[in-house]
Amino acid sequence: MMKTIRRIPVTSLMIAICILVYLWMTFQGGSTNTTVLIHSGAKYTPLILQGQWWRLLTAGFIHIGFQHLIINMVTLYFIGMYVEEIYGHWQMLIIYLASILTGNLVSMLFQPLQNISAGASTGLFGLFGAFIMLGIVNRNNPLIRQMAKQFLILVVFNIGADLIMPGVDLAGHLGGLIGGFLCSGMCGSTKISRISLLKRFLSGTILIVLIVIMFWRAL
């Protein structure tokens, strides 16, 4: 266990925070309780528009129910392990948090005003996006390219499921995917390759412009 934590400390920390937040919410009255969710920092647009912008990040560490937590944490462990080991610790943290931010921004713009949403899935889709970027940059690496294709198939499957399942935040998932894709391109270097300066500049510029536009639209 300690060896794994030392190898992927950021992924381990993100999982630990989500579990601790879930336990705290359970003792406060339950993670499915609307009042507890809002009090704990879930994404709730009316309060965000009143100045509580931090909810765009804290919502990524809150889960609605035990099943929601388990599914997301198992997914985070496996995809986070790959991304952190390839991109590095700090890059993994930046990509993950940026994906949560962009995912919840898009969700805020396209979901009904009174919707309450939470979960790590915005960040998870961002990590999928990071691996897709990795596959594009490393076209000549058959292993990475094959893994990227598998993650792309998984993304398509999940988006398809989102379209038919009620209550799923499709907008947040797509926003996280785009944010992770662009942010990973902006971060540049990985342990197996380096992304060209031009691609890094374009990815970073597009990401920043999108975030600014979304904040402007929200206001």
Backbone hydrogen bonds, N-H to C=O, Kabsch-Sander energy under -0.5 kcal/mol:
donor,donor_aa,acceptor,acceptor_aa,energy
5,I,1,M,-2.2
6,R,2,M,-2.3
7,R,3,K,-1.6
8,I,4,T,-2.5
12,S,8,I,-2.3
13,L,9,P,-2.3
14,M,10,V,-2.6
15,I,11,T,-2.2
16,A,12,S,-2.4
17,I,13,L,-2.6
18,C,14,M,-2.0
19,I,15,I,-2.2
20,L,16,A,-2.5
21,V,17,I,-2.6
22,Y,18,C,-2.1
23,L,19,I,-2.3
24,W,20,L,-2.5
25,M,21,V,-2.5
26,T,22,Y,-2.2
27,F,23,L,-1.9
28,Q,24,W,-1.3
29,G,25,M,-0.8
29,G,26,T,-0.6
30,G,25,M,-2.7
33,N,30,G,-1.3
37,L,33,N,-2.6
38,I,34,T,-2.4
39,H,35,T,-2.5
40,S,36,V,-2.1
41,G,37,L,-0.9
41,G,38,I,-0.7
42,A,37,L,-2.4
43,K,117,S,-2.5
44,Y,42,A,-0.7
45,T,115,N,-0.6
47,L,44,Y,-1.0
48,I,44,Y,-1.8
49,L,45,T,-2.7
50,Q,46,P,-0.5
51,G,48,I,-1.8
52,Q,47,L,-2.0
53,W,51,G,-1.7
55,R,52,Q,-1.5
56,L,53,W,-2.0
57,L,54,W,-1.6
58,T,54,W,-2.4
59,A,55,R,-1.9
60,G,57,L,-1.6
61,F,58,T,-2.0
62,I,59,A,-1.2
65,G,63,H,-1.1
69,L,65,G,-1.7
70,I,66,F,-2.6
71,I,67,Q,-2.5
72,N,68,H,-1.8
73,M,69,L,-2.6
74,V,70,I,-2.5
75,T,71,I,-1.9
76,L,72,N,-2.6
77,Y,73,M,-2.2
78,F,74,V,-1.8
79,I,75,T,-2.5
80,G,76,L,-2.1
81,M,77,Y,-1.7
82,Y,78,F,-1.4
83,V,79,I,-2.5
84,E,80,G,-2.9
85,E,81,M,-1.9
86,I,82,Y,-1.7
87,Y,83,V,-3.2
88,G,83,V,-0.6
88,G,84,E,-1.6
92,M,88,G,-2.0
93,L,89,H,-2.1
94,I,90,W,-2.5
95,I,91,Q,-2.8
96,Y,92,M,-2.5
97,L,93,L,-2.4
98,A,94,I,-2.5
99,S,95,I,-2.0
100,I,96,Y,-1.9
101,L,97,L,-2.3
102,T,98,A,-2.7
103,G,99,S,-2.5
104,N,100,I,-2.3
105,L,101,L,-1.9
106,V,102,T,-2.5
107,S,103,G,-2.2
108,M,104,N,-2.2
109,L,105,L,-1.6
110,F,106,V,-1.9
111,Q,107,S,-2.4
115,N,112,P,-1.7
117,S,43,K,-1.9
117,S,115,N,-0.5
119,G,59,A,-3.0
122,T,119,G,-0.6
124,L,120,A,-2.4
125,F,121,S,-2.6
126,G,122,T,-1.3
127,L,123,G,-1.8
128,F,124,L,-2.0
129,G,125,F,-2.3
130,A,126,G,-1.9
131,F,127,L,-1.8
132,I,128,F,-2.0
133,M,129,G,-2.3
134,L,130,A,-1.9
135,G,131,F,-2.0
136,I,132,I,-1.8
137,V,133,M,-2.4
138,N,134,L,-2.1
139,R,136,I,-0.7
141,N,138,N,-1.7
145,R,141,N,-2.7
146,Q,142,P,-2.1
147,M,143,L,-2.3
148,A,144,I,-2.6
149,K,145,R,-2.0
150,Q,146,Q,-1.9
151,F,147,M,-2.3
152,L,148,A,-2.3
153,I,149,K,-2.3
154,L,150,Q,-2.0
155,V,151,F,-2.4
156,V,152,L,-2.5
157,F,153,I,-2.5
158,N,154,L,-2.4
159,I,155,V,-2.6
160,G,156,V,-2.3
161,A,157,F,-2.2
162,D,158,N,-2.4
163,L,159,I,-1.6
164,I,160,G,-0.8
164,I,161,A,-0.7
165,M,161,A,-1.6
168,V,165,M,-1.0
170,L,168,V,-1.6
173,H,169,D,-1.9
174,L,170,L,-2.6
175,G,171,A,-2.4
176,G,172,G,-2.4
177,L,173,H,-2.3
178,I,174,L,-2.4
179,G,175,G,-2.4
180,G,176,G,-2.7
181,F,177,L,-2.1
182,L,178,I,-2.5
183,C,179,G,-2.7
184,S,180,G,-2.2
185,G,181,F,-1.4
186,M,182,L,-2.0
187,C,183,C,-2.3
188,G,184,S,-1.4
189,S,187,C,-1.3
190,T,193,S,-3.0
191,K,86,I,-3.3
200,R,196,S,-2.3
201,F,197,L,-2.5
202,L,198,L,-2.6
203,S,199,K,-2.5
204,G,200,R,-2.6
205,T,201,F,-2.5
206,I,202,L,-2.6
207,L,203,S,-2.4
208,I,204,G,-2.5
209,V,205,T,-2.6
210,L,206,I,-2.6
211,I,207,L,-2.3
212,V,208,I,-2.6
213,I,209,V,-2.7
214,M,210,L,-2.5
215,F,211,I,-2.5
216,W,212,V,-2.5
217,R,213,I,-2.9
218,A,214,M,-2.3
219,L,215,F,-1.9
